[in-house]
Amino acid sequence: MIQLQIKFDALSKMDSKQLAITTAEKDKAQMRSLQQRLEQLVAVHRQLLRKFASLELETVELKKKTQLRDERIRQLEGNSRGLIGNIRQQAERHVAELTNLREQIQVNRASEVIEYLTAHE
């Protein structure tokens, strides 16, 4: 409280010109401080804008890569289904061919047995 009284007394002893100069200096100092803070904020804002822009570009590139990957997966799945169908058909043909060969072998063996039996009678 005493300190406030001393400051008040000192201010009242100052003439209005000195008081105006002191106030102006304080205002200038405050303005410089505000200007520096504004410049800092503008710099941070610009930095954030650059970062955002680079992230946007990166996002677009990653989306394109993802679309290409998905398209390739669909293509490979389609190829796989086609190959599976071809393999099944080949397997069925092989089974039919093996069945036919077995039947022919049985017929040949039966005819050989009949020839052997007729020859040894």
Residue, then its C-alpha position, 0 to 999 in steps of 0.5 A: m500500500i505504501q508502495l502504491q502511495i509512493k508511485f502515486d506521489a511520483l506520478s503526481k509530481m511528474d508534469s503532464k509532459q513527462l507522464a505522456i512520454t512515459t505512457a507513450e513509451k509503455d504503449k510503444a513497448q506493448m505495441r512492439s510486444l504485440q507485433q512480435r507475437l503477431e509475427q510469431l503467430v503468422a509464422v506458425h500459421r504459415q508453417l501449419l498451412r504448408k504442413f497441411a498442404s503437404l499432408e493433403l498431397e500425401t493423402v491424395e497419393l496414398k488414395k491413388k496407391t490404395q485404389l491401384r492396390d485394390e484394383r490389382i487385388r480384384q484383378l488377381e482374384g478374377n484370375s485366380r477364379g479363372l485358373i481354379g475353374n481351368i484346373r477343375q476342368q483339367a482334373e475332371r478330364h484327367v479323372a475321366e481319362l484315368t477311368n477310361l484307361r482302367e476300363q481298357i486295362q480291365v478289358n485287355r486283362a479279361s481278353e488276355v485271361i480268355e485267350y490264355l484259358t482258350a489256348h490251354e484248354 
